[in-house]
Amino acid sequence: MPTRHLCLAALLIPAAAVAQDGTDRYGDPLPAGAVARLGTDRGWWAVGWGNNSRLAADGRVLLRSGNGRLLWIDPAIGREGSTKAVWGEDRDGTGDPVSLTPDGRRGVFSWNDHARVYDLATGKRLATIPAETGVNPRSAVISADGTLVAVGQVRLGAAPPKDGVHAIVWSVTDDSQCAKIKLAESGLATVHLTPDGKTLLTRVPPAGYTPKPPPESLVMTVWDAGTGKRLGQLQAEGAFDSIVFAPDSSVGAVWSGAGNAVEVFDPRTGKRLHTLKDSAAGSGPLAFSRDGKTLLLVDGQSLKAVAWDVATGRRSGVIDPPKDLPPRGWVRAVTFTPGGKAVAWGVWDQHVALAWDPLAGTPITPALRHVGRVNAVGFTADSKYLVSTDDAGENIRWEVATGKPVGRVTIATDPGSKPDVVKTSPDAAVGYSVRAAYDLASGKKLSALPDGLNFSHPSLAVRPLAGGRVVLLPRAGYERNAPCRCVVWDAAAGGASLDTKLPYAPPGFGGEYSVAVTPGGETLAVMFVPEAKPGAARLTAVAAFDAKGKAMWDRTFEGDSGDVRAAPDGKSFAATVRGRVEVLDAATGKSTGRFGGNESRLSSLVFTPDGRKCVVSASVYGKNGEGRVDLEVRSWPDGEVLAAVPSQGARPDLVSPDGRVLASCGAASVVLWDLTTWPKPGTPSAKPRPGADNPKP
């Protein structure tokens, strides 16, 4: 596994400008035709990181399990290094990683009521601790050399077995039990094994135990792992939340929750060596340096690192986290590489994993980035800068020409509250939460939004417009037939220019509204899926209202809905329905044209600022049924294909004011495309286009 075992120090990300070789500034490939990626999708997992991930003790391998396979992630670059399908005889998958050897070569995995040990390079199962032993699969630890595994039993219920609760030591080499130590009559056993495999530490809160306020004490018992002989005990206030050992097993440390202190002890006897109480240290993961001389704690809330000298128990330093590290992260682990470099790993917004050096206070993975899914972008009037907003409430300003982050947009929120901006306006001037509108240049609040609005999905119910206006789509309640309102709010004036009740659409899947407002505010168009009778064809409706909320017209189409957009001249709307684009007269709702829907199924349309073109996502099918997805530039309103590139899953989100750059929101990044370089249909660099796809209405 040499590629996974490169030193982290050699893998630090350079702060280079946008590459001209088809890669972004971090060396990751760009989609064909794209010129830059703002931010990165490294470390992003749509399903979330959960608790099924582990960092090897040497900091070189981050292991994640899911869907019966193991994902090797290099923490230094935050992306998958290789995939190991651990099937063999294990058609039910591997379970979740619980403990890894320091070199990341072997691991213990929990699976229902038993545990398994795997060779992580080959996927071979080496040992199985069977369910008959009553194993608590979440309490298992492997020795540093991978030859021994210790597990705790779980015996709960009204009538626990007569033989009580034990700690079991299992030989991986022989796949057999080599020691069984009785701990209690019932309860849930937690076990810890020193790296050399010689000493076992256990604790068993009684069945039904709930932590009590101090000065209640819990006891950790020390055993000889080979003979089962009791060697001593360690007593401390509160639960033992984190326990680690020096690499040579000579010393251990445990964070004692209620006492808000770290106990340093001799793991061979349980004798307390130091009690480390420090106002700078909260709760968080611990790690010993490779030589065992330094103990490091990374606070779970502030992300500050606190270091102590193990011999004296004195604090040797408090280090702030990297300044660009996103707020509100959850530190999952900290460790030291063989070269002595500290590595901390954490999860942000459940979806993004980041790594940094807590002793140096420097990032390892890109720190100034999005950790939530990007849901909105806005270009400044000169097209030089772009502001992007994610579901976590973060706003980042980027330089379009270089792809470099300029910095986070600081929002002046109330003390103690987090930024909750969920959308930015297309002109990058105003950011909106469900409570207020903010000036993105200064971060100051412009106005509070109306009270009492029910936003079940804020990122869907807040739709910014240019010119300081926003469309709000609150529901009257959470019950099934709750009506939905449409409020067009002026951020600067602090008042509504329109407030009207919308036609009913069932909430949930297919029940969200797409809205568009003409630039002058004369007409509001709403696309929605009306409630249908069982067995009836799926319908899409478009309804229009004037500036006072009076109904103007409505249209109904068969087929799945897409979205509705207002043309820049305010004379028409583009409605994507059933893979085609309907051109609707803004005043009457009459169809004046349509395109797509045959060999090309269109969706996600955006206009260029001059209104003469639009960019659409097109699923293109050939005569033999083979398909691909392109981004197409089409003329408006006739729909002639002017240029196209393969989209690789990207959708069009916004065109810059100068009409040259297309922005497409990714998972946690934004991809930029230069529309002036896209090939025309029929040129050697363009793929052949299907036949005519713009039938008359």
VMD Tcl script that draws the C-alpha trace (Angstrom):
set ca {
  {0.00 0.00 0.00}
  {2.80 2.44 -0.81}
  {0.58 5.13 -2.33}
  {-1.49 5.33 0.83}
  {1.55 5.48 3.06}
  {3.15 8.63 1.75}
  {4.17 11.07 4.41}
  {1.52 13.72 5.01}
  {4.17 16.42 4.97}
  {4.84 15.68 1.30}
  {1.19 15.97 0.41}
  {0.39 19.48 1.59}
  {-1.79 21.35 -0.91}
  {-0.02 24.19 -2.73}
  {-1.91 27.45 -3.07}
  {-1.52 27.60 -6.85}
  {-3.62 29.57 -9.27}
  {-6.10 27.91 -11.63}
  {-4.27 25.30 -13.69}
  {-4.34 25.45 -17.48}
  {-3.96 21.69 -17.99}
  {-7.55 20.62 -17.39}
  {-7.19 20.49 -13.60}
  {-8.25 22.77 -10.78}
  {-5.90 24.56 -8.36}
  {-5.60 21.38 -6.27}
  {-4.76 19.13 -9.22}
  {-8.18 17.48 -9.54}
  {-9.55 17.05 -13.10}
  {-12.11 19.52 -14.38}
  {-15.06 18.59 -16.60}
  {-14.37 18.99 -20.31}
  {-14.75 22.64 -21.26}
  {-14.62 23.92 -17.67}
  {-11.97 26.51 -16.79}
  {-11.98 26.54 -12.97}
  {-13.42 25.00 -9.83}
  {-14.10 27.32 -6.92}
  {-13.34 25.26 -3.83}
  {-13.16 21.49 -3.87}
  {-15.31 18.41 -3.45}
  {-12.52 16.51 -1.67}
  {-13.68 14.82 1.50}
  {-17.35 15.21 0.51}
  {-19.70 12.26 1.03}
  {-23.34 12.81 0.15}
  {-24.54 10.11 2.56}
  {-22.57 11.64 5.42}
  {-19.65 10.35 7.44}
  {-21.61 9.03 10.41}
  {-19.64 6.91 12.89}
  {-18.40 4.27 10.44}
  {-14.98 5.86 9.84}
  {-11.62 5.43 11.52}
  {-8.22 7.09 11.23}
  {-5.20 4.83 11.53}
  {-2.89 5.73 14.40}
  {-0.12 6.81 12.03}
  {-2.42 9.36 10.35}
  {-1.90 7.93 6.88}
  {-5.13 6.07 6.21}
  {-8.71 7.11 6.80}
  {-11.03 4.15 6.43}
  {-14.73 4.38 5.71}
  {-17.13 1.48 5.22}
  {-20.44 1.35 3.43}
  {-22.43 -0.87 1.10}
  {-20.13 -3.82 1.70}
  {-16.89 -2.15 0.69}
  {-14.02 -0.30 2.27}
  {-12.99 3.15 1.09}
  {-9.39 4.17 1.64}
  {-9.12 7.92 1.94}
  {-5.81 9.75 2.12}
  {-6.41 12.37 4.87}
  {-3.86 14.68 3.27}
  {-5.87 15.13 0.09}
  {-9.31 14.19 1.38}
  {-10.23 11.87 -1.44}
  {-10.46 8.15 -2.07}
  {-7.18 6.45 -2.76}
  {-8.54 3.02 -3.68}
  {-11.52 0.80 -3.09}
  {-11.41 -2.65 -1.56}
  {-14.47 -4.82 -2.02}
  {-14.32 -7.10 1.01}
  {-16.69 -9.79 -0.12}
  {-15.14 -13.25 -0.36}
  {-17.44 -15.36 1.78}
  {-18.85 -12.21 3.39}
  {-21.76 -11.47 1.10}
  {-23.37 -9.48 3.89}
  {-20.57 -6.89 3.81}
  {-17.89 -5.98 6.32}
  {-19.71 -3.95 8.93}
  {-18.19 -0.78 10.38}
  {-14.54 -0.26 11.36}
  {-14.07 -0.11 15.14}
  {-10.30 -0.31 15.62}
  {-7.29 -0.26 13.26}
  {-3.67 -1.18 13.77}
  {-1.37 1.88 13.72}
  {-0.12 1.02 10.23}
  {-3.65 0.59 8.89}
  {-3.02 -2.97 7.72}
  {-5.56 -4.75 9.92}
  {-8.87 -3.75 11.41}
  {-11.70 -4.95 13.65}
  {-15.20 -4.49 12.25}
  {-18.51 -4.69 14.07}
  {-21.31 -6.62 12.45}
  {-24.61 -7.09 14.25}
  {-23.74 -9.17 17.34}
  {-20.23 -10.32 16.44}
  {-16.90 -8.87 15.30}
  {-14.53 -9.65 12.44}
  {-10.85 -8.98 11.77}
  {-9.71 -8.26 8.21}
  {-6.47 -7.87 6.35}
  {-7.22 -4.48 4.83}
  {-4.82 -4.85 1.90}
  {-6.36 -8.07 0.57}
  {-9.84 -8.04 2.11}
  {-9.24 -11.48 3.63}
  {-11.09 -12.27 6.85}
  {-8.56 -13.32 9.48}
  {-10.73 -14.00 12.54}
  {-14.31 -13.96 13.78}
  {-15.38 -13.36 17.36}
  {-18.72 -15.20 17.26}
  {-22.08 -14.01 18.51}
  {-22.17 -16.86 21.03}
  {-19.63 -15.00 23.12}
  {-22.15 -12.18 23.65}
  {-19.78 -9.64 22.15}
  {-20.48 -5.93 22.25}
  {-19.27 -5.20 18.71}
  {-18.85 -1.50 19.43}
  {-16.29 -2.24 22.14}
  {-13.41 -3.96 20.41}
  {-9.74 -3.03 20.08}
  {-6.82 -4.59 18.21}
  {-3.19 -4.68 19.38}
  {-0.54 -2.70 17.53}
  {0.84 -5.79 15.78}
  {-2.63 -7.03 14.86}
  {-2.31 -10.40 16.59}
  {-4.74 -9.87 19.51}
  {-8.24 -8.46 19.81}
  {-10.03 -7.61 23.05}
  {-13.82 -7.31 23.14}
  {-16.34 -6.59 25.86}
  {-19.51 -8.57 26.40}
  {-23.00 -7.15 26.71}
  {-25.51 -8.79 29.06}
  {-28.65 -6.74 29.49}
  {-32.28 -7.49 30.21}
  {-34.43 -8.66 33.08}
  {-32.68 -12.02 33.37}
  {-29.03 -11.80 32.30}
  {-27.11 -15.08 31.90}
  {-25.75 -16.65 35.08}
  {-22.16 -16.56 33.92}
  {-22.13 -12.72 33.90}
  {-20.23 -10.23 31.74}
  {-16.68 -10.88 30.55}
  {-13.82 -9.34 28.64}
  {-12.59 -11.69 25.94}
  {-9.10 -11.72 24.46}
  {-8.99 -13.33 21.02}
  {-5.99 -14.58 19.07}
  {-6.10 -13.41 15.46}
  {-3.33 -15.83 14.53}
  {-5.23 -18.92 15.72}
  {-8.74 -17.42 15.44}
  {-9.48 -18.67 18.92}
  {-10.17 -17.41 22.43}
  {-7.08 -17.09 24.58}
  {-8.48 -15.42 27.72}
  {-11.85 -14.75 29.35}
  {-12.09 -12.41 32.35}
  {-15.28 -12.05 34.37}
  {-16.10 -8.42 35.07}
  {-19.64 -8.24 36.46}
  {-22.99 -10.04 36.63}
  {-24.64 -7.80 34.01}
  {-24.04 -4.62 32.05}
  {-22.20 -3.36 29.00}
  {-18.45 -3.94 29.09}
  {-16.02 -1.45 27.58}
  {-12.46 -2.61 26.98}
  {-9.13 -0.97 26.12}
  {-5.93 -2.80 25.15}
  {-2.43 -1.36 25.38}
  {-0.55 -1.30 22.04}
  {1.73 -4.16 23.12}
  {-1.32 -6.33 23.87}
  {-0.16 -7.10 27.42}
  {-2.54 -5.01 29.54}
  {-6.32 -4.83 29.45}
  {-8.43 -2.03 30.98}
  {-12.15 -2.52 31.48}
  {-15.21 -0.85 32.95}
  {-18.79 -2.08 33.23}
  {-21.52 0.41 34.12}
  {-24.44 -1.58 35.54}
  {-27.50 -2.33 33.41}
  {-29.68 0.74 33.01}
  {-26.91 3.04 34.21}
  {-27.19 6.75 33.45}
  {-24.38 9.17 34.36}
  {-24.96 11.17 37.54}
  {-23.55 14.55 38.58}
  {-20.18 14.59 40.35}
  {-18.74 13.56 42.69}
  {-19.91 10.14 41.46}
  {-16.88 8.07 40.46}
  {-16.38 5.29 37.94}
  {-13.63 2.71 38.09}
  {-11.38 1.40 35.33}
  {-9.91 -2.00 36.25}
  {-6.48 -3.08 35.01}
  {-5.81 -6.75 34.04}
  {-3.00 -8.85 32.67}
  {-4.36 -9.68 29.21}
  {-2.55 -13.01 29.07}
  {-3.38 -14.44 32.49}
  {-6.49 -12.50 33.52}
  {-4.80 -11.41 36.75}
  {-6.10 -8.20 38.28}
  {-3.30 -5.62 38.46}
  {-5.01 -2.50 39.83}
  {-7.64 0.12 39.15}
  {-8.05 3.76 38.18}
  {-10.82 5.87 39.71}
  {-11.99 9.23 38.39}
  {-15.05 11.44 38.49}
  {-17.50 11.04 35.61}
  {-17.40 8.83 32.53}
  {-14.15 7.90 30.80}
  {-14.80 9.54 27.45}
  {-11.43 9.14 25.74}
  {-8.49 6.88 26.54}
  {-5.15 6.59 24.73}
  {-1.72 5.02 25.30}
  {1.82 5.97 24.43}
  {3.19 3.86 21.53}
  {5.47 1.93 23.93}
  {2.52 1.26 26.33}
  {4.39 2.89 29.21}
  {1.79 5.54 29.99}
  {-1.90 6.17 29.36}
  {-4.25 9.13 29.49}
  {-8.00 9.40 29.89}
  {-10.34 12.38 29.71}
  {-12.68 12.35 32.69}
  {-15.90 14.08 31.72}
  {-17.37 15.35 34.98}
  {-14.04 16.52 36.32}
  {-13.15 18.23 33.02}
  {-9.65 16.91 33.48}
  {-7.16 14.53 31.87}
  {-5.78 11.77 34.07}
  {-2.31 10.52 33.16}
  {-1.67 7.05 34.60}
  {0.53 3.96 34.54}
  {-1.48 1.40 32.50}
  {0.29 -1.51 34.21}
  {-1.01 -0.60 37.66}
  {-3.65 2.09 37.22}
  {-1.59 4.45 39.38}
  {-2.38 8.11 38.72}
  {0.70 10.10 37.62}
  {-0.82 13.52 36.87}
  {-4.21 15.22 36.88}
  {-4.24 17.81 34.12}
  {-6.85 20.52 34.67}
  {-6.65 23.45 32.31}
  {-9.15 26.19 31.52}
  {-7.98 26.11 27.89}
  {-8.81 22.41 27.54}
  {-12.34 21.23 26.98}
  {-13.37 17.76 25.84}
  {-11.96 16.14 22.76}
  {-9.72 13.37 21.39}
  {-6.27 12.73 22.87}
  {-3.00 11.49 21.37}
  {0.55 10.81 22.53}
  {3.50 11.84 20.37}
  {5.60 9.03 18.86}
  {8.20 9.36 21.63}
  {5.52 9.49 24.35}
  {6.81 12.80 25.72}
  {3.89 15.01 24.62}
  {0.17 14.60 25.21}
  {-2.13 16.48 22.86}
  {-5.84 17.28 23.22}
  {-7.95 18.95 20.51}
  {-11.00 20.67 21.96}
  {-14.19 19.50 20.30}
  {-15.82 22.95 20.24}
  {-13.09 25.58 19.87}
  {-10.79 23.24 17.87}
  {-7.88 24.62 19.91}
  {-5.00 22.25 20.63}
  {-3.56 21.94 24.15}
  {-0.23 20.17 24.65}
  {1.31 18.93 27.92}
  {4.72 17.62 28.88}
  {4.02 14.06 30.04}
  {6.94 13.88 32.48}
  {6.04 17.04 34.40}
  {2.33 17.39 33.68}
  {2.87 21.04 32.71}
  {1.15 22.66 29.79}
  {3.59 23.28 26.94}
  {1.32 25.18 24.57}
  {-2.14 26.25 23.38}
  {-2.48 26.52 19.60}
  {-5.38 28.08 17.72}
  {-6.82 26.14 14.76}
  {-6.15 27.32 11.19}
  {-7.90 30.66 10.72}
  {-9.67 29.50 7.55}
  {-11.01 26.31 9.11}
  {-14.83 26.39 8.89}
  {-16.72 26.91 12.15}
  {-18.84 24.31 13.94}
  {-16.74 21.26 13.14}
  {-16.72 17.99 15.04}
  {-13.23 16.66 15.81}
  {-13.20 12.90 15.35}
  {-9.55 11.92 15.98}
  {-6.02 13.20 16.48}
  {-2.79 11.26 16.01}
  {0.90 11.53 15.11}
  {2.61 10.29 11.95}
  {5.85 8.28 12.16}
  {7.70 11.48 11.27}
  {6.22 13.20 14.33}
  {3.66 15.36 12.54}
  {0.32 15.84 14.31}
  {-2.86 15.20 12.32}
  {-6.38 16.08 13.45}
  {-9.39 14.91 11.51}
  {-12.95 16.15 11.81}
  {-16.33 16.27 10.14}
  {-18.28 19.38 9.14}
  {-22.00 19.46 8.43}
  {-21.92 15.62 8.44}
  {-20.73 15.55 4.82}
  {-17.16 16.91 4.67}
  {-14.02 15.54 6.34}
  {-11.07 17.91 6.83}
  {-7.57 17.39 8.23}
  {-5.14 19.87 9.78}
  {-1.96 20.02 11.84}
  {-3.16 21.03 15.32}
  {0.33 21.77 16.67}
  {1.31 24.04 13.79}
  {-2.18 25.48 13.37}
  {-2.02 24.90 9.60}
  {-4.47 23.15 7.27}
  {-3.66 19.90 5.50}
  {-6.77 19.71 3.35}
  {-8.11 22.98 1.86}
  {-9.67 24.91 4.73}
  {-11.34 27.91 3.08}
  {-14.08 25.95 1.37}
  {-17.71 24.95 1.59}
  {-18.74 22.16 3.93}
  {-22.43 22.15 3.00}
  {-23.99 21.61 -0.39}
  {-23.71 24.76 -2.52}
  {-27.23 25.93 -3.34}
  {-26.86 29.43 -4.78}
  {-24.33 31.69 -6.51}
  {-24.19 35.35 -7.47}
  {-21.87 37.38 -9.72}
  {-20.87 40.94 -8.95}
  {-21.87 43.52 -11.59}
  {-18.34 43.59 -13.08}
  {-18.25 39.75 -13.36}
  {-14.94 39.71 -11.45}
  {-16.19 38.07 -8.25}
  {-18.66 35.36 -7.32}
  {-20.34 34.68 -3.97}
  {-21.50 31.15 -3.22}
  {-23.77 29.97 -0.40}
  {-24.16 26.49 1.07}
  {-26.71 24.66 3.19}
  {-24.53 25.15 6.28}
  {-25.05 28.91 6.08}
  {-21.54 29.77 4.85}
  {-20.89 32.42 2.17}
  {-17.55 32.60 0.35}
  {-16.35 35.26 -2.10}
  {-14.15 34.06 -5.01}
  {-12.06 35.75 -7.67}
  {-13.41 34.49 -11.00}
  {-10.21 35.01 -13.01}
  {-8.01 32.90 -10.71}
  {-10.46 30.70 -8.81}
  {-8.89 31.82 -5.52}
  {-11.04 32.35 -2.44}
  {-11.07 35.99 -1.29}
  {-12.58 35.15 2.09}
  {-15.73 34.29 3.95}
  {-18.54 36.80 4.02}
  {-19.05 37.71 7.67}
  {-22.68 38.15 8.63}
  {-23.61 40.31 11.63}
  {-25.85 37.86 13.47}
  {-27.14 38.08 17.01}
  {-24.62 37.11 19.73}
  {-24.39 33.35 20.13}
  {-26.25 32.56 16.91}
  {-24.66 31.07 13.82}
  {-24.84 32.47 10.28}
  {-27.97 31.05 8.71}
  {-27.89 32.60 5.25}
  {-29.34 29.99 2.93}
  {-29.29 31.84 -0.41}
  {-27.40 34.65 -2.10}
  {-28.93 36.91 -4.74}
  {-27.88 36.54 -8.41}
  {-26.12 39.92 -8.23}
  {-24.13 38.85 -5.10}
  {-25.48 41.86 -3.24}
  {-27.88 40.39 -0.68}
  {-27.87 37.19 1.37}
  {-31.07 35.79 2.85}
  {-31.93 33.63 5.81}
  {-35.45 32.71 6.84}
  {-35.33 35.62 9.31}
  {-33.47 38.49 7.67}
  {-31.77 39.97 4.61}
  {-28.08 40.97 4.79}
  {-25.80 43.20 2.75}
  {-23.07 40.81 1.55}
  {-20.55 43.63 1.11}
  {-20.72 44.75 4.74}
  {-22.44 41.80 6.42}
  {-24.97 44.15 8.01}
  {-28.64 43.32 8.35}
  {-30.80 45.17 5.82}
  {-34.20 44.18 7.16}
  {-35.97 41.47 9.10}
  {-38.25 39.19 7.13}
  {-41.91 38.87 8.18}
  {-42.51 36.97 11.41}
  {-44.57 33.80 11.63}
  {-43.58 32.29 8.28}
  {-43.38 28.50 8.21}
  {-40.35 27.35 6.22}
  {-40.12 23.56 6.34}
  {-37.27 23.57 3.78}
  {-35.52 26.98 3.94}
  {-33.16 26.42 1.01}
  {-36.18 25.61 -1.19}
  {-38.53 28.26 0.20}
  {-36.18 31.25 -0.22}
  {-35.67 32.29 -3.87}
  {-33.60 35.48 -4.27}
  {-34.02 37.84 -7.22}
  {-31.74 40.61 -8.44}
  {-32.31 44.15 -7.23}
  {-32.76 43.37 -3.53}
  {-35.94 41.33 -3.85}
  {-36.64 37.77 -2.73}
  {-39.48 35.32 -3.23}
  {-40.58 33.58 -0.02}
  {-42.72 30.45 -0.14}
  {-44.02 29.73 3.37}
  {-46.77 27.26 4.16}
  {-49.61 28.05 6.53}
  {-48.91 24.91 8.56}
  {-47.53 21.40 8.50}
  {-50.81 19.60 7.97}
  {-51.42 17.93 4.62}
  {-53.73 20.54 3.11}
  {-51.88 23.60 4.40}
  {-51.91 26.28 1.67}
  {-48.74 27.96 0.49}
  {-48.22 31.70 0.21}
  {-45.95 33.61 -2.09}
  {-44.36 36.76 -0.67}
  {-42.13 39.00 -2.79}
  {-40.06 40.93 -0.26}
  {-38.03 44.09 -0.84}
  {-34.93 43.82 1.37}
  {-34.05 47.51 1.33}
  {-37.58 48.80 1.93}
  {-38.36 46.05 4.44}
  {-41.79 45.38 3.00}
  {-43.72 43.04 0.70}
  {-44.52 44.12 -2.84}
  {-46.71 41.03 -3.30}
  {-48.37 38.61 -0.91}
  {-50.74 36.07 -2.40}
  {-52.06 32.57 -1.81}
  {-50.82 29.97 -4.29}
  {-52.75 27.07 -5.81}
  {-52.48 24.02 -3.59}
  {-49.68 21.50 -4.22}
  {-49.10 18.52 -1.91}
  {-45.96 19.04 0.22}
  {-43.06 16.64 -0.07}
  {-41.77 14.97 -3.24}
  {-43.08 16.73 -6.32}
  {-44.84 19.34 -4.22}
  {-42.24 22.10 -4.29}
  {-42.85 25.26 -6.28}
  {-40.66 26.78 -8.96}
  {-41.16 30.54 -9.27}
  {-40.05 33.29 -11.63}
  {-40.65 37.03 -11.63}
  {-40.22 39.32 -14.62}
  {-37.42 41.88 -14.15}
  {-39.87 44.71 -13.70}
  {-41.96 42.77 -11.21}
  {-45.10 42.91 -13.38}
  {-45.74 39.16 -13.52}
  {-45.08 36.22 -11.22}
  {-45.18 32.70 -12.69}
  {-45.40 29.62 -10.47}
  {-44.81 26.03 -11.60}
  {-46.09 23.22 -9.39}
  {-47.43 19.67 -9.42}
  {-51.15 19.75 -8.66}
  {-52.77 17.08 -6.55}
  {-53.76 14.19 -8.82}
  {-56.34 11.48 -8.49}
  {-55.08 7.90 -8.04}
  {-54.13 6.39 -11.40}
  {-54.34 9.71 -13.24}
  {-51.56 10.98 -15.47}
  {-48.94 13.15 -13.83}
  {-49.56 16.83 -14.51}
  {-47.57 20.04 -14.32}
  {-49.27 23.40 -13.86}
  {-48.04 26.95 -14.43}
  {-50.03 29.85 -12.97}
  {-49.34 33.57 -13.30}
  {-50.22 36.55 -11.06}
  {-49.86 40.27 -11.51}
  {-48.02 42.61 -9.15}
  {-51.06 42.83 -6.86}
  {-51.46 39.05 -6.60}
  {-54.42 38.83 -8.98}
  {-54.55 35.64 -11.06}
  {-53.78 36.27 -14.74}
  {-53.68 32.87 -16.42}
  {-52.85 29.21 -15.83}
  {-51.70 26.34 -18.02}
  {-51.61 22.58 -17.44}
  {-49.28 20.13 -19.17}
  {-48.92 16.35 -19.02}
  {-45.61 15.08 -17.74}
  {-43.00 15.74 -15.05}
  {-42.20 19.29 -14.01}
  {-38.86 21.07 -14.30}
  {-38.66 24.76 -13.54}
  {-39.85 28.12 -14.83}
  {-37.65 31.11 -15.70}
  {-38.42 34.67 -16.76}
  {-36.73 35.94 -19.92}
  {-34.65 39.08 -19.30}
  {-36.93 41.20 -21.50}
  {-39.94 40.30 -19.32}
  {-42.04 39.28 -22.32}
  {-41.96 35.50 -21.90}
  {-41.34 32.60 -19.54}
  {-39.42 29.38 -20.18}
  {-41.14 26.36 -18.62}
  {-39.37 23.00 -18.77}
  {-41.94 20.20 -18.85}
  {-41.47 16.56 -19.80}
  {-37.99 17.22 -21.17}
  {-38.97 20.11 -23.42}
  {-39.05 23.89 -23.06}
  {-42.36 25.67 -23.48}
  {-42.12 29.34 -24.47}
  {-45.04 31.08 -22.72}
  {-46.20 34.63 -23.36}
  {-45.91 36.48 -20.04}
  {-49.13 38.42 -20.54}
  {-51.41 35.64 -21.80}
  {-49.72 32.32 -21.03}
  {-50.06 31.28 -24.66}
  {-47.42 28.89 -26.01}
  {-45.48 30.73 -28.69}
  {-42.90 28.03 -29.26}
  {-41.24 24.95 -27.85}
  {-38.04 22.98 -28.32}
  {-36.49 19.76 -27.06}
  {-38.37 16.70 -25.89}
  {-37.50 14.25 -28.67}
  {-33.87 13.17 -28.98}
  {-32.91 15.83 -26.41}
  {-34.66 15.98 -23.04}
  {-34.03 19.39 -21.53}
  {-33.96 20.68 -17.95}
  {-32.35 23.33 -15.72}
  {-32.48 26.36 -18.02}
  {-30.78 29.71 -17.37}
  {-30.69 32.82 -19.56}
  {-27.76 34.93 -20.68}
  {-28.15 38.55 -19.52}
  {-29.05 39.85 -23.00}
  {-31.88 37.31 -23.27}
  {-30.79 36.15 -26.73}
  {-29.51 32.76 -25.52}
  {-30.12 30.21 -22.81}
  {-28.06 27.38 -21.36}
  {-29.79 24.06 -20.69}
  {-28.93 20.61 -19.43}
  {-29.73 18.14 -22.22}
  {-30.02 14.36 -22.03}
  {-29.16 13.42 -25.61}
  {-30.15 10.06 -27.12}
  {-28.93 8.54 -30.39}
  {-30.75 6.25 -32.81}
  {-29.58 3.13 -30.95}
  {-30.72 4.43 -27.58}
  {-27.25 5.36 -26.32}
  {-27.27 8.56 -24.32}
  {-25.19 11.25 -22.70}
  {-25.82 14.51 -20.84}
  {-24.60 17.78 -22.37}
  {-24.69 21.43 -21.47}
  {-26.08 23.29 -24.47}
  {-26.18 26.93 -25.49}
  {-29.38 27.57 -27.45}
  {-30.83 30.62 -29.10}
  {-33.94 32.14 -27.54}
  {-36.77 31.70 -28.25}
  {-36.36 29.32 -31.22}
  {-34.05 26.88 -29.41}
  {-31.37 26.35 -32.06}
  {-28.31 24.58 -30.63}
  {-25.35 26.97 -30.88}
  {-22.72 25.16 -28.78}
  {-22.41 22.19 -26.44}
  {-20.02 20.37 -24.12}
  {-20.40 17.13 -22.07}
  {-21.80 18.13 -18.69}
  {-20.45 15.29 -16.52}
  {-23.42 15.76 -14.22}
  {-23.20 19.57 -13.98}
  {-26.28 21.75 -14.31}
  {-26.44 25.42 -15.33}
  {-27.07 27.79 -12.43}
  {-26.13 31.34 -13.45}
  {-24.45 33.26 -16.30}
  {-22.18 36.20 -15.46}
  {-23.34 39.75 -16.32}
  {-20.88 39.93 -19.24}
  {-22.38 36.73 -20.67}
  {-19.06 34.90 -20.81}
  {-18.97 32.64 -17.75}
  {-21.42 29.94 -16.64}
  {-21.45 28.90 -12.98}
  {-22.56 25.41 -12.01}
  {-23.00 24.37 -8.38}
  {-21.35 21.08 -7.43}
  {-21.55 19.19 -4.15}
  {-19.35 21.59 -2.16}
  {-17.85 23.65 -4.98}
  {-18.70 25.73 -8.03}
  {-17.47 24.91 -11.55}
  {-16.93 27.76 -14.03}
  {-17.25 27.40 -17.80}
  {-16.15 29.87 -20.49}
  {-19.11 29.96 -22.87}
  {-17.06 31.68 -25.58}
  {-14.87 28.59 -26.01}
  {-17.59 25.98 -26.38}
  {-17.53 24.25 -29.78}
  {-20.35 24.67 -32.24}
  {-22.30 21.61 -33.45}
  {-20.55 19.93 -36.38}
  {-17.03 21.11 -35.48}
  {-14.39 18.39 -34.94}
  {-14.33 19.02 -31.20}
  {-18.10 18.75 -30.87}
  {-20.05 15.51 -30.69}
  {-22.62 14.94 -33.48}
  {-26.04 16.33 -32.73}
  {-29.31 14.47 -33.18}
  {-31.94 15.55 -35.68}
  {-34.29 18.49 -35.37}
  {-35.87 18.66 -31.94}
  {-37.90 21.88 -32.04}
  {-41.38 20.94 -33.28}
  {-43.98 23.65 -33.70}
  {-46.40 24.12 -30.79}
}
mol new
graphics top color blue
foreach p $ca { graphics top sphere $p radius 0.5 }
foreach p [lrange $ca 0 end-1] q [lrange $ca 1 end] { graphics top cylinder $p $q radius 0.2 }
display resetview
